[in-house]
């Protein structure tokens, strides 16, 4: 299994990625174009590829100085527990030197703890208007 990692959006088939996310129960409603824009507007991105197909992705938003927020971390269910997400998370951190990196997780606390993340404060959220400005 030769997994490769890329750090830009070149070559991403957004429609196929959307299909794969939906099939793997990791779709939050964005269209392929909205997925593309989300990643293109991020400070750093990483994609894990196997045989021309994306099997993992992650991105971080950042002010470029001291604060970053990791979102959209996903590894296809068939490839979990093989180090894919760990490598993606380390590569994001390497590209955000000196920054406080924050993330929110519903069910992977143990995984993130294994990478050195610690609980901090209380995470809160608010959707401004309607989700994705259309639902």
C-alpha positions as CSV (number, residue, x, y, z in Angstrom):
1,X,0.0,0.0,0.0
2,X,1.7,3.2,-1.2
3,X,0.0,6.2,0.3
4,X,1.2,9.6,-0.9
5,X,0.5,12.9,0.6
6,X,0.0,16.3,-1.1
7,X,-0.2,19.8,0.4
8,X,-2.3,21.6,-2.2
9,X,-5.6,21.2,-4.1
10,X,-4.1,20.3,-7.4
11,X,-5.7,17.3,-9.0
12,X,-8.5,16.9,-6.5
13,X,-11.7,15.6,-8.1
14,X,-14.2,17.4,-5.8
15,X,-17.3,15.6,-7.1
16,X,-15.6,12.2,-6.4
17,X,-14.5,13.4,-3.0
18,X,-18.0,14.5,-2.2
19,X,-19.3,11.0,-3.2
20,X,-16.7,9.3,-1.1
21,X,-17.5,11.4,1.9
22,X,-21.2,10.7,1.5
23,X,-20.6,7.0,1.2
24,X,-18.4,7.0,4.3
25,X,-20.9,9.0,6.4
26,X,-18.7,12.1,6.6
27,X,-20.7,14.5,4.5
28,X,-21.8,17.8,6.0
29,X,-23.8,19.0,3.1
30,X,-21.3,21.0,1.1
31,X,-21.4,20.8,-2.7
32,X,-18.3,19.8,-4.5
33,X,-17.7,23.5,-5.3
34,X,-18.1,24.4,-1.6
35,X,-15.7,21.7,-0.6
36,X,-13.2,23.1,-3.2
37,X,-13.6,26.7,-1.9
38,X,-13.3,25.5,1.8
39,X,-9.9,23.9,1.0
40,X,-8.6,26.6,-1.3
41,X,-9.4,29.3,1.4
42,X,-7.5,27.4,4.1
43,X,-4.0,28.2,5.4
44,X,-2.8,24.6,5.0
45,X,-4.2,21.4,3.6
46,X,-3.2,17.8,3.3
47,X,-4.6,15.0,1.2
48,X,-3.8,11.3,1.5
49,X,-3.9,9.4,-1.8
50,X,-4.0,5.8,-2.8
51,X,-4.2,4.6,-6.4
52,X,-5.4,8.0,-7.6
53,X,-8.1,8.3,-5.0
54,X,-8.3,10.5,-1.9
55,X,-8.5,8.4,1.3
56,X,-7.8,11.1,3.8
57,X,-8.0,14.9,4.1
58,X,-7.5,17.6,6.7
59,X,-7.1,21.4,6.7
60,X,-6.4,24.3,9.0
61,X,-7.5,27.9,9.2
62,X,-5.0,30.3,10.6
63,X,-4.3,33.9,11.3
64,X,-0.7,33.2,10.3
65,X,0.7,34.4,13.6
66,X,-0.5,32.5,16.7
67,X,-3.8,30.8,16.2
68,X,-5.0,28.0,14.0
69,X,-8.0,25.7,13.9
70,X,-8.0,22.2,12.4
71,X,-11.1,21.1,10.6
72,X,-12.3,18.4,8.1
73,X,-10.1,15.6,9.3
74,X,-11.2,12.4,7.6
75,X,-9.7,9.1,6.8
76,X,-11.8,6.6,4.8
77,X,-13.1,3.9,7.1
78,X,-11.2,1.2,5.2
79,X,-7.9,2.9,6.0
80,X,-8.2,3.9,9.6
81,X,-5.7,2.8,12.2
82,X,-2.9,2.8,9.7
83,X,-1.3,6.1,10.6
84,X,-2.9,8.2,7.8
85,X,-4.6,10.7,10.1
86,X,-1.6,10.9,12.4
87,X,0.6,11.7,9.5
88,X,-1.8,14.3,8.2
89,X,-2.1,16.0,11.6
90,X,1.7,16.1,12.1
91,X,2.1,17.6,8.6
92,X,-0.5,20.3,9.4
93,X,1.3,21.1,12.7
94,X,4.7,21.3,10.9
95,X,3.2,24.0,8.6
96,X,1.9,26.0,11.5
97,X,5.0,26.7,13.6
98,X,4.6,28.7,16.8
99,X,0.8,28.6,16.6
100,X,-1.7,27.4,19.1
101,X,-3.6,24.7,17.2
102,X,-7.2,24.1,18.3
103,X,-9.7,21.6,17.1
104,X,-13.1,20.2,18.1
105,X,-13.9,16.5,18.2
106,X,-17.1,14.6,19.0
107,X,-15.6,11.1,19.1
108,X,-11.8,11.0,18.6
109,X,-10.5,12.5,21.8
110,X,-8.2,9.5,22.5
111,X,-6.7,9.8,19.0
112,X,-5.9,13.5,19.4
113,X,-4.6,13.0,22.9
114,X,-2.1,10.5,21.4
115,X,-0.8,13.3,19.2
116,X,-0.3,15.7,22.2
117,X,-3.6,17.6,22.1
118,X,-5.1,18.4,25.5
119,X,-8.5,19.5,26.6
120,X,-8.8,23.3,26.8
121,X,-11.8,25.3,27.9
122,X,-15.2,24.7,26.5
123,X,-15.8,24.5,22.8
124,X,-18.9,26.4,21.6
125,X,-20.4,27.1,18.2
126,X,-23.0,29.2,16.5
127,X,-24.2,29.1,12.9
128,X,-24.7,32.6,11.6
129,X,-28.0,32.6,9.7
130,X,-28.7,29.3,8.1
131,X,-26.2,26.5,7.5
132,X,-24.3,27.0,4.3
133,X,-26.5,30.0,3.6
134,X,-29.0,27.8,1.9
135,X,-30.6,25.2,4.2
